[in-house]
């Protein structure tokens, strides 16, 4: 494991200088799941929720969140994103919605934080829209699956 990069030699937090790094194409994929009551799941799946299209609104929220990551995470660099996609897999057996976000850029630093932020805010939006009928929903397994590009190269969760 390498040293933490967000601290200077005096132990103070700082933004990493990426000015000397090469510009490369970078991509990150993250995922997470929200588990709910079967009745809540059916409302979302069938589009019967009185607040509207839960997944459509959650998708837009996730895309917006990826674009605002530097405003939310203090030491993240603001990035010009070239791609943000948020996709869902619905599992009626477990009454869960699986979210996967893919984020891309051409830049000097990676987009792992943007992908993770997109997933978390997508799931939070689902929670927000459904909390009136199900306060016991659980968000789980939010994690980075893969990243590519940059000096450290390709990494994939095993």
Secondary structure per residue as TSV (DSSP state, phi and psi in degrees):
chain	resnum	aa	ss	phi	psi
A	1	X	-	360.0	143.2
A	2	X	-	-92.8	170.1
A	3	X	-	-67.6	152.4
A	4	X	-	-67.0	132.8
A	5	X	T	-92.4	-10.0
A	6	X	T	-93.2	18.8
A	7	X	B	-130.0	139.0
A	8	X	-	-83.8	-175.1
A	9	X	T	-65.3	-21.4
A	10	X	T	-88.3	0.5
A	11	X	S	85.0	11.3
A	12	X	-	-91.6	143.4
A	13	X	B	-66.3	141.4
A	14	X	-	-154.2	160.3
A	15	X	-	-83.9	129.8
A	16	X	-	-62.8	135.8
A	17	X	-	-81.3	112.5
A	18	X	-	-105.2	8.9
A	19	X	T	-57.8	-32.1
A	20	X	T	-90.4	-1.4
A	21	X	S	-81.1	150.3
A	22	X	-	-71.8	145.9
A	23	X	-	-80.2	121.4
A	24	X	E	-135.5	160.8
A	25	X	E	-72.5	134.1
A	26	X	E	-133.9	146.5
A	27	X	E	-144.9	147.6
A	28	X	E	-140.0	143.8
A	29	X	E	-125.8	129.5
A	30	X	E	-129.5	162.8
A	31	X	E	-145.6	165.8
A	32	X	E	-171.3	166.5
A	33	X	E	-135.7	145.0
A	34	X	E	-119.9	130.4
A	35	X	E	-110.9	136.8
A	36	X	-	-141.9	176.1
A	37	X	-	-66.2	148.0
A	38	X	H	-55.3	-35.8
A	39	X	H	-65.4	-39.5
A	40	X	H	-67.3	-44.9
A	41	X	H	-55.8	-45.2
A	42	X	H	-61.8	-39.6
A	43	X	H	-59.3	-46.1
A	44	X	H	-67.3	-48.7
A	45	X	H	-61.9	-39.8
A	46	X	H	-89.2	-1.5
A	47	X	T	69.5	23.8
A	48	X	-	-93.3	7.6
A	49	X	-	-73.0	133.7
A	50	X	T	-66.5	-17.2
A	51	X	T	-82.2	-8.2
A	52	X	-	111.3	-155.1
A	53	X	-	-75.4	91.0
A	54	X	H	-57.2	-48.5
A	55	X	H	-71.0	-36.1
A	56	X	H	-63.8	-43.4
A	57	X	H	-68.7	-40.6
A	58	X	H	-63.3	-38.8
A	59	X	H	-61.3	-47.3
A	60	X	H	-62.4	-40.2
A	61	X	H	-61.1	-42.0
A	62	X	H	-64.5	-41.3
A	63	X	H	-63.4	-45.9
A	64	X	H	-61.5	-40.1
A	65	X	H	-63.9	-41.6
A	66	X	H	-57.5	-40.6
A	67	X	H	-70.8	-19.2
A	68	X	T	-107.4	11.0
A	69	X	H	-55.0	-42.6
A	70	X	H	-63.9	-22.9
A	71	X	H	-79.5	-19.9
A	72	X	H	-101.5	-34.5
A	73	X	S	-109.0	112.0
A	74	X	T	-52.5	-37.3
A	75	X	T	-104.1	10.3
A	76	X	-	-76.8	144.4
A	77	X	-	-81.4	141.1
A	78	X	-	-69.4	133.2
A	79	X	-	-125.6	148.9
A	80	X	-	-89.5	103.1
A	81	X	E	-79.7	140.7
A	82	X	E	-102.4	-15.0
A	83	X	E	-157.9	136.7
A	84	X	E	-142.1	120.1
A	85	X	E	-127.4	142.0
A	86	X	E	-127.3	120.9
A	87	X	E	-124.8	154.8
A	88	X	E	-125.3	147.0
A	89	X	E	-126.3	122.5
A	90	X	E	-98.1	132.7
A	91	X	E	-121.4	101.7
A	92	X	T	-70.1	-27.2
A	93	X	T	-64.4	-36.6
A	94	X	T	-106.6	3.7
A	95	X	T	49.8	51.2
A	96	X	E	-132.4	154.6
A	97	X	E	-121.1	121.6
A	98	X	E	-97.2	131.5
A	99	X	E	-115.8	137.8
A	100	X	E	-131.8	128.6
A	101	X	E	-117.2	136.2
A	102	X	E	-121.3	126.9
A	103	X	E	-127.8	138.5
A	104	X	E	-133.1	155.9
A	105	X	E	-157.1	166.3
A	106	X	E	-119.1	106.5
A	107	X	E	-164.5	-164.0
A	108	X	S	-104.0	0.1
A	109	X	S	-147.7	159.0
A	110	X	-	-78.6	175.2
A	111	X	-	-119.5	25.6
A	112	X	H	-60.8	-44.0
A	113	X	H	-65.4	-35.4
A	114	X	H	-66.9	-40.7
A	115	X	H	-66.5	-43.2
A	116	X	H	-65.7	-39.5
A	117	X	H	-64.6	-42.1
A	118	X	H	-58.5	-45.5
A	119	X	H	-63.1	-49.3
A	120	X	H	-62.4	-44.4
A	121	X	H	-70.6	-33.6
A	122	X	H	-59.7	-48.3
A	123	X	H	-66.9	-38.3
A	124	X	H	-61.9	-36.9
A	125	X	H	-67.7	-41.6
A	126	X	H	-59.1	-45.7
A	127	X	H	-58.5	-48.6
A	128	X	H	-58.9	-42.8
A	129	X	H	-73.7	-22.1
A	130	X	H	-110.5	-2.5
A	131	X	T	-63.9	-23.5
A	132	X	T	-65.4	-27.4
A	133	X	T	-107.9	-11.3
A	134	X	-	-158.6	90.5
A	135	X	T	-79.6	-9.8
A	136	X	T	-93.4	12.2
A	137	X	-	-60.0	150.1
A	138	X	E	-126.5	128.3
A	139	X	E	-95.0	132.8
A	140	X	E	-147.5	163.0
A	141	X	E	54.3	39.4
A	142	X	E	-79.9	119.8
A	143	X	E	-162.9	158.2
A	144	X	E	-79.5	133.4
A	145	X	E	-98.8	-38.0
A	146	X	E	-162.0	148.6
A	147	X	E	-144.8	145.8
A	148	X	E	-140.1	151.2
A	149	X	-	100.5	164.2
A	150	X	S	83.2	-179.8
A	151	X	T	-62.5	-37.6
A	152	X	T	-80.0	-7.6
A	153	X	-	75.4	-147.1
A	154	X	-	-92.6	136.4
A	155	X	E	-134.7	137.5
A	156	X	E	-139.0	136.3
A	157	X	-	-64.7	135.5
A	158	X	-	-87.7	360.0
